[in-house]
């Protein structure tokens, strides 16, 4: 696929000042942050929209071909100060820059009206395009890594800084959706035959996402999380309890992610009262759970309205999959999320065990329905109607 230049991004922003949605899939395109030394042909087209993205959720960008709008020409070449003594970045044909050094000195008002930015591309492209935007409401960024020689720690640090810049730039505005993905090719170890782990997203970045005041939908895919427990600690009860606006939280599910403990689900339930859908790896460990005795109600039951729990897990060090442990897990979920309608499982992630937990959870719900159906006055069952075929 042909490559494109940073100057083309500038030209799009200047030619389309009212642009609200920009979707760019540059996974197979080369990108050069330097200004070109020639004029471009204008046969290609860039997929742009003036309507907002549908509210059903974030989708990864699907397709777009970069090019200048008809009649536009590239600006006069200038030297943006890139040094040749840096290692070339994945997918870029000029050296890697940091968020604070050698970034083109252009105003964030280039895309003045842009609200929705969905981009798949190399680190440099993501960095440059984000530097031209402000006031974003719907952001999807998928990092593509091409060269195995690139320092993954440096790449992750810069990518994390870009995400933090997005969060900081929208902290008092209307960012409502954020998708973070990666398509880094994993190298297989010749010794073990196992693939290397996906890049690790630092806890500090996830914490800032969770604490963003306007974010409603957060999805992280194909990243390893540094420590879910550390990330969730920012939601722990305190004197200044944070109330998130999150309605959807999708974290990676898999054995490479430590996941959250059962006891930490309460942090989410209390700090995210509007949460409707949750996906995460959950560590099955009964430590720090309140004692749920038979024959008496829980002391701290909630009325949270979570509807969907998509879950995978790994067993804790002291987990034996006994009936008592499964019962306690099901009851803990019912104490926190009594309105759950669906517990989804993932292949290879203890799905058969979670089917058992789901069955017992449904029994808890059914028992409550039975109790609500009793006649409170006489303590007897309501008489069966002639046309009632439920029995």
Helices and strands as residue ranges (DSSP letters): E 4-5, H 6-15, E 21-25, E 31-32, E 48-49, G 108-110, E 116-121, H 123-130, E 138-145, H 152-169, E 177-184, E 200-201, H 203-210, E 217-220, E 224-225, H 228-232, G 233-235, E 248-250, E 260-261, G 262-264, H 265-271, E 277-284, E 308-315, H 323-336, E 342-345, H 351-373
